[in-house]
Amino acid sequence: YDSASGFDVSTASYSQSFSISAQETSPTGLAFNTDGTKMFVIGISGDDVNEYTLSTGFDLSSIVTFVDSFAVTQCPNPTAVKFNADGTKMFVTGPNNDNVHQYALTTGFDVSSATFNQDLTLTAIDTEPFGIEWSTDGTRLFIVGTRGNGVDEFAVGTPYDISTLTHIGFYSIGGNPSGIHISPDGTKMFIIGNQSDTVKSYDLSVSYRIK
């Protein structure tokens, strides 16, 4: 979808699509590197992260090439994938084992170099974590889940280190929310879910704060 005004879903219009059926028939999550020349798709039919290159950043009409896949065996039925700013850390969530899984990449945004690092159980917070988002500096983590039907906010003591999380607050969404994205300046939050089949936009009065 193209948006006439940046991060304004009211100005969005359908543009094009790209089939990934050769690698994943049930895609559940999507991520890009910082310049949009690498795309990552996670799904529940392969239980893996699939990496693609784009000749023009964020443009699916450019040449899109499948590169490699990485099996996330620690997370059956994964639903979301995110990276830190330089792509040396990858995070995967899914509702089946209530965890956030962290992987280390020796080469940034290269899933073939990924190894499992650690995980964090979220059972006490939400037993069905679906989507994940980070602040740009890695000091805030947001998890959207379908059991609590909302967004949980965490403070992170060491940037992008899930072992240093502290739960800060919760914002109720309703409607089985499963995906989350926050604009780079932290002032707009976008939620998608399978009940209303819509993208919902929220304004954050304080950057990267839901409470």
N, C-alpha and C positions, 0 to 999 in steps of 0.2 A: 504494500500500500504506500502511496505517496501522500505526503501531508503538505498542503499549501503554506501552513504556518507551523513552524517547528514545535513538536510535542503537543500539538493540538488535534485531538482525534476528531473534533467536529469538522475539520477540513480535510480529512483523509478520504482517498478514493482508491479503488482497486487498480493495481497496475499489472502484475504478472505473477506467474508461479514457476516453480522448478521441481520436477519430480525426483524424489530420492528413493523410489520404490525398490530399486535394485539393491539398496543397502538396508532400508528400514521401512516396513509397511505400517508401523504404528508409532509415528514420531510424537513425542510428548514435550520436548524442550529444545530450545535454540539459543545459541550464543555466537558472538563474533569476536575477533580480535579488535584491537583499538582502531585500525584503519579500514576494517571491513574487507580485507583481502583473504581472510580465512573465516569459514563458517563451520559451526559444529552443531550437529543434530544428535539428540539422544532419544532412545525409544525403547518400547517394551517388547517388541518382537525379537530384537537382537540383543537386548540388555547390554548395549554398548554405545560409545560415543563415536560418531562418524565425522571425519575431518574432510573439508573441501577447500579448494582455493578458488578465488574469484579474480579475474584479470582486472576488473574495475571494482573498487571497494563498495560494498553494500548494493551492488547492482546484479540482480539475478539474470538480467538479459546478457551480461557479459559471459565470457567463457568460464564455466564452473566445472571443476575437475575433482573427482573423488580421489583422496590421497591415502587414507588409512583409517582403521577403526581400532578402538581400545575397549576391551570387555571390562565392564564394571561388575565383577563377580561378587563384590561385597554388597551390592545393592540390586536385588532382583526387582524388576519392573520400575526402572528409574524414570523420573519425570522431569528433572531439571538439571542443567549443567551451567556453571559459571566459572570464570577465571579471575585471578587477580590482575593488576594492571599490566604486568610484563609477561603474563602467561606461564609463569613458573609454578603456579599453584592452581589446581582444578578442584571444584567442589561439586558433588553430586548428591541429590536428594531423591527420596522415593517413599511412598506410603507404607511399604511392606515391612520395613524393619525399623522405622522411627528414628533414623539416624541421618546426620550430615557426614558425608565421607570426604576426606581431604586426600588429594594426590599431589605428589611432587613431580614436576617435569624438568628434566635436565636441560632441555631446549624449549624455550618459551613457545607456547601455542603449537607444540608438536606432540600429538597424543601418543606417538610411537615411543616417546621417551618417558612416559608416565609410569609411576610406581605408587602403590598404596602407601599412605603415610599415617593417617589416624582417622578415627571417627568419633562422633559425639552423639549420645543418645538423647532424644528429645521427648521421651515418653511422658515425662512430667509436664511438658508444655503443650505438645500436640502430637497425637499418635498417628496422624496422617500428613506428614510434611510433604508438600507437593512442589512449591516454587521457592527459589532462593535469589536474594539480591544483596549486593554489597554497596556501601558508600565508596566513593572513589579513593579514599585514603585507607580503606580497610578497617576502620574503627567502629563501624556499625554494620550489623548483619540483620537482614529481614527474612523471615520465613513465613510463607503463606500456606495454610493447611485447610483441609476439608473437614476435619473433625471439630476443630474450634471455629471453623468458618470465618477466619480473619487473619490478620497479620501480627506476628510477634516480632518485637524489636529487641536486639541484643547489643550491649556495649562490648567491645572487644579490646582487652587489655593490651595485647600485642597484635598489630595489624595483620589480618588474614590468618590468625592462629585460632582455630576453633576450640582449642583447649583453654582459652582465656575468656570465654563468654560469660556475661552476666545478663540475665533477663531483665529488661527495662519496663516493657509494657506491651499492651495488646490493643488492637483496633479491630472491632467487629465489622465484617464485610457482608456475610450471608451469601447464600446461593452457590455453595461449593466452589470457592475460589481456588484456582490451581496454578496460576502464573502471575509473576510480579516483575515490573521493571520500574526503575526510578530514573528520572532525567539526571544528567551529569551534575547539574547544580543542586540537586536534591530537593527541588521545590514542587515537582510533579510526580505522582505515583500512579501507575497503571496496573489494573488488575483484570485478569481474564478468568473465565470459569465455564463449566459445561452446563450450567443450569439456565443461564440467560443468553448464552452464546453472544456476548457483547464484550467490548473493552470498556472498562470504567476508568475514568480519570478523576484524580483527587489532587487538590492543592495542599501543600504542606507549608504552614506559616513559618516554620523553622526548618532549615535545610536538614534533610535526613532525620527528621524526628516525627514520629506518629503520635507521640504523647507529650 
